[in-house]
Amino acid sequence: MQEQPPIGFNESRYMTEFNAPNDEFIRFWEMLYLINLYLQLFGFFHKGVERVLLL
């Protein structure tokens, strides 16, 4: 069984090591990761947390 990444870990790096997806897929997740960081900087962190908790 694969180990689970620690919460908050850069998931794109984790997936690169263990699942080795293609480069386009990696870039897609890295872009989402960066967008998430920018949204937090602009004050949308709380909305992001609410969405995660509702999923």
Secondary structure in CASP SS format (residue, H / E / C, confidence):
PFRMAT SS
TARGET T0000
AUTHOR 0000-0000-0000
METHOD secondary structure of the structure
MODEL  1
M C 1.00
Q C 1.00
E C 1.00
Q C 1.00
P C 1.00
P C 1.00
I C 1.00
G C 1.00
F C 1.00
N C 1.00
E H 1.00
S H 1.00
R H 1.00
Y H 1.00
M H 1.00
T H 1.00
E H 1.00
F H 1.00
N C 1.00
A C 1.00
P C 1.00
N C 1.00
D H 1.00
E H 1.00
F H 1.00
I H 1.00
R H 1.00
F H 1.00
W H 1.00
E H 1.00
M H 1.00
L H 1.00
Y H 1.00
L H 1.00
I H 1.00
N H 1.00
L H 1.00
Y H 1.00
L H 1.00
Q H 1.00
L H 1.00
F C 1.00
G C 1.00
F C 1.00
F H 1.00
H H 1.00
K H 1.00
G H 1.00
V H 1.00
E H 1.00
R H 1.00
V H 1.00
L H 1.00
L H 1.00
L C 1.00
END
